[in-house]
Amino acid sequence: MFRLALLATSICATAHLRAQTSPAEAASSPNLTAALPLFRATLPGGTYQVAVKSIVSVSTHAYLVDGAARVTEVNIDTLGSLLVRFYHLEPNTPAAPGGVGASAVEKAQGLLIQGAEKAGVDVWKKVTKSYPTTTHARTVEYRLATKEDVTKVFDAADEAFRMQRNRNVRIE
């Protein structure tokens, strides 16, 4: 009976000590692991975090919007009510014949983007929405600077989903 009481006291003391670890200490200490495996993306536009066990699917695809913009996108669907989208948006430049034609199209595209930036219109850098056609309830969106950033997010989310373990990705 004495051993049982000693064991119970030991368990309670251990639980009490663990409860005293603050979330900030847990996040800053590499020796502590999350009690719940998480996928976490730290991005210029914010941070997205979800329990790995709640991820239902991870997908990536590319498409054109009205023939004017090319979107490369990653979607993470969860058991919760939010859908998250990570995407890169770029102008859709038609394929021109080689040589002078190709360089003229690239030059025109560069001048358009430079002109927009000088005018203070940075549409190619921010999430843009047109209410109500492009806005969906319960959708969180992150616009990324490059296709490579989208690929990094997909690879990390896919690994977390398939392996059911913590995975962090940081995009500067």
N, C-alpha and C positions, 0 to 999 in steps of 0.2 A: 504494500500500500504506500509505503514511504517513497519507493522508486517511482510510482505512478504520480504522486504529488510533485516530486522533484522534476520529472519530465514535463508536467503541465506548467510548472513555474518557468522552466527553461524556454518552452515554446512561447509563452506569453512575453517574456523578456525580449526574445528575439524579434517578435512581431512589433513590440513597442519601439525598439531601436530602429527597425526598418521604416516605421511610420514617421520617424523624426527626420528622415532624409528629405530635404526640400526638392521640389521639381528642378530648381536651378542647379542644385548640387548634382542631382542625377544626370542632368543634361551635360554638365561640364566635366563629369568624371568618366574617363574612358573605361574604368573598371566596372562600372555599374551597367547592367543591361536592362532594357525596357522589359517590364513584365508582359507586355503585349507587343509582338512584332509590328513595326510601323514602316510604311513607305513615306518618306519625307522629301519634298522638293523645295529647296531654298532658291528663290528666283528674284530678279530685280523688282518684279511687281508684287512680291509677297511670298508667303510660305504656304504650301499645301501639305497636309499630313492626314493619313488615313490608316486605320488598322488593316494590316495585310489580310486578316481573315475575312474582312468585309469586301475585298475586291472580287468582283464577279467576272470582269473581263478587262483586257488591255488590248487596244487596237491602234493601228496607224494606217493612214491613207492620205492621198493627195487628190485635189480636185480644183477645177476652175470656177471662179465666181463671175458670172456674166461675161466671160471671155476676157476680163480685164485683169484679174488677179489670180495667182496660183497659190493655193493653200496646202501646206503640209501639216498634218494634224495627228495628235495622239489623244485618244479618249480613254478615260478610266471610269468604268461603271462599278458602282458599289451597291451593297445591300441597303444603304441609306437612300435619302431622297435627292442627293446632289450628284450631278455629273460634272466631271472636270474635263476641260479641253486645254491642251497645250498646243499652240500652233505658231507657224511662221508664215508670213504673208509677203509675197513679192509680186512685182508687176509681171504680167504675162507678156513676154516679148515674143512676137512671132518669129519663127525660124526664117532667117533671110538667107539668100544664096551666099556662098563663101566670098571672101575677098572684101571689096569695097562695100557691098550691100550689108554684110554682117557688121562691119565696123560702124557704118552709118546708123544702124538700128541701136547698137550698144551706146553710141555717142548721144543719140536722141534720148534714150532712156536715162542716162546719167544726167543730162541737162534738165530733164523734167524733175527728177528727184532733187537736184541742187536748187532749182527754182522754188520748189515747194518748201524746202528747208529754209531758204532765205526769206520766204514770205511768212514763215512761222507756221506752215502747215506740215506737220510731221505725221501725216496719215499712215505712212509706212512703218511707223515705230510704235503706235499705240493700238490698244484694243478699241475698235470703233463699232458702234451699234446704231442701227436705224430702227427706232421703235415703231411698230411692234414686230416688224418683219424679221429682224435678226436677233431679237432678244428672246430667250427662253427662260421660263421660270426654273429656278433650282439648277442653273448652270453656272459654274465658276470657270472663268477663262483667263489664261495666261498667254500673252503674246511674247514669243521668243525672237531673238535677233537673227538666228541662223537655223538652217535645216539641221546642222550638226547638233545644235542644242536640243532640237526636237528628238533626234535620234538618241541622245544621251538620256533624256527623260524616259523614252520608250524602253530602252535597254534596262534601266534601273527598275522601272515599274514591272516590266516583264519578269525580271529575275526575282523580285520580291513576291510576285504573284505565284510563279511556278515553284519556287523553293520555300515559300512561306516563312521568310525571315526578314529581319530588319534590312532596309536598304535606303541610303541617303544619296541624293544627287544635289550638287550645287552648281548653279549657272550664274556666272558673274555678269 
